[in-house]
Amino acid sequence: MKIVLASANKGKIAEFQKLMPNDEVIAFSEILGKIEIDEDQDSFKGNAIKKAKTIYDLLMQKGFKDVIVISDDSGISVPALNNEPGIYSARYARLNATDKENNAKLIENLNAINLEITPAFYTACIAIIYNNETYTVHGWMHGNVINKELGEGGFGYDPMFIPNGFDKTLGELGYEAKKDFSHRTKALNLAKKVLDVIL
């Protein structure tokens, strides 16, 4: 199965390819080149659908017929910070911020209210478009966020996030542990069930 991933995030692309080893997962940029999609919706679901629809429509204009487009919008929410960064996770510090910059801003905001550790959760929404029909699924991962980075694994806020049932951050645990229970894995497992039905 050929799946076009509506993402330019190298970490996400690598994760999808590892999670779907029996499918051909390619980034949209391999077909369409570089495209900036404004994530201006007010929810993970809204942004996921917008990204998938934008790429799907462009592929249809180029004459692609039997194509599946999958997009993901995900992020971390900290209830003690009014659920920040939430949908702004990738651009928390600024537009096109690095992971280090975003993590530094989250650490700064935790320190501002004297929090060394506090509950947090990751959300992933996956949108699938096939035959001009749109489907969405969600996955969550709960745990705690800390006011420092530990470990070099993962990407995004992983070095700051300790999942429930563990005493190490995702940055310390690495991909093999994370893939079994991550928000994206949970959402992808549901996405695979959707694909099994519609294909």
N, C-alpha and C positions, 0 to 999 in steps of 0.2 A: 504494500500500500504506500502510495506517495502522499506525504503530508507536507504542506507548506506552512511553516511556522511564522506567524505574524509578529516576529520579534527581532530586534537587532542586538539584544542582550546576549553576549557570548556565554555567560554563565547559565542562562536559561536554556539556550540552544543546546549546550553540552548536556544539561540535565535531562532535557526531553529525549535526546538521542540515546542516553544511557537507559532511560526508563522505557524506551520503545525500541529495543534492539532488533526486532523483527520487521520493522517498518523503515522506509526511507524518509527520514525527516530532514528537510532542507529549509534554510532560512529564505525568506522572501527576497532578500537582497541578491541572492544568487540568480534570480530571474528578473527582478525589477530594478535592481540597483538600490542606491540609498534613497530612502523616503522618510521624512519626518511626519509622524502622526501626532497631532495635538491631543493629548489625553485630558480633555476638558470636561469629562462627565463627572457626576458627583458620587459615583460608586465604582467598586471594582468591576461589577457586572457591566455597567455602562461603558467603561473604558475597554473592557475585553471585547465587547460586541463591536464597538467602533473600530478597533484595530483590525479585527477579523473581517468586518464588512468592507473596510477601505481596501485591504489587500485582495479580498475576493473579487470585488468590482473591477479592480485593475487587471487581475488575471483574466476575467471574463472579456474585458476590452481587448486583451491581447490574443483572444481566441482559445484559451484553455477551456476544456469542457469538463472532463472527469477529474476534478481536483477537490481536495479537502483542505480547508484552511482552519488552522487551530491557533488561537491566541490565548494569552494568559495575562491577567493583571493581578498582581499580588503585592503584599506589603505587610508591614508589622504595625500593630496598634497597641498603644500603651494607655490603658484606662486612666491612670493617674495623670496623664498629660492630655486629657480630653480626647483620647484615642489617636493622638498624633503618633507617628507621621501619617499613618493610614494610606489613603490613595496617593499621598505625596511622597511616599517612601523613597522613590528613585530620585526625587528632586527636592529633598527635605532642606538641604543646605542652600541649594541654588539649582537653576536649570543646568543640566549636564554635569551635575556634581559627581565626584568620585565616591566610592564606598567609604573611603577614609573620611571624607568631608561630611558625609551624611552621619556616619557613626559619631564623629566629633560633635556634631550639633546635638545629637540625641544624648550623648554623655553630658554635654553642657547643660541641657534642659533638665536632666535628672539631678545633676549636682545643684542646680538652682533651687530645687525643692528638697535637697538633702536626702535623696533616695540612692542607696547603693544597690538595691535589688527591689523589683516590683513586678507584679503579674503583667504579662503581655501575651499577645497571640498573633500568629501569622494567618492571613487569609489568602487563598488562591481561588480565583474564578477563571474557569476555562470556557471559552466560547468556541463552538464548532459550527462552521458553515459548509453545507454540502447540498447541492441541488437547490441553492437559493433558500434553504431552510436554516434557521438559526437555533442552536441548542446551547444551554449553559449548565454548568455544574460548579459546585463549590467544595473546597476542602479547608480544614482548619488544623492548626497545631498550637497547643497551649503550653505555656511555661512561664519563665521569668526572664526579664531583661536586667542586665547589670550595668554599672556605670564605668566599665572598662572593657577593653578587647582582650580576649584570650584565645589563642590558637590561630593558625594560618589557613585552615580549611574553609570550604564553602565560599560564599560571596555575600554581598549585602551586609545585613546586620547579624549574620551567623556568629561572628566572634563575640557577640554581646548577648546571645540568647541561649538560655539553658532550658531544654524541653522538660516537661513533666516526666518524672521517673529517672532523671539523670542528674549527675552532679558536675557535668562538664558542659561547656558551650558547644554549639554546633561546629564552631571553628576548631575545637579540639577533637570532637567525635569523628569528623570527616564524613565523606559522602556515603560510605557503605552503611553506616549506622542511620544516617539521616534518611536515606531512600526508603527505609521500611515504614516510616511514620510521618513523613513531612506533609505539609499542607498540599504541596504540588502532587505528591504521590497519591494522596487520598483523592484529589480532584481528578487526576489522570485515570485512576482506577474506575471512577464513575464515567469519565469520558470514553474509556474503552468499551464500557457497557452500552453507551449511547451508539458508538460506532458499530458495535455488533448488531444492533437493532436496525440501523438505517442503511447499512451496506448490504 
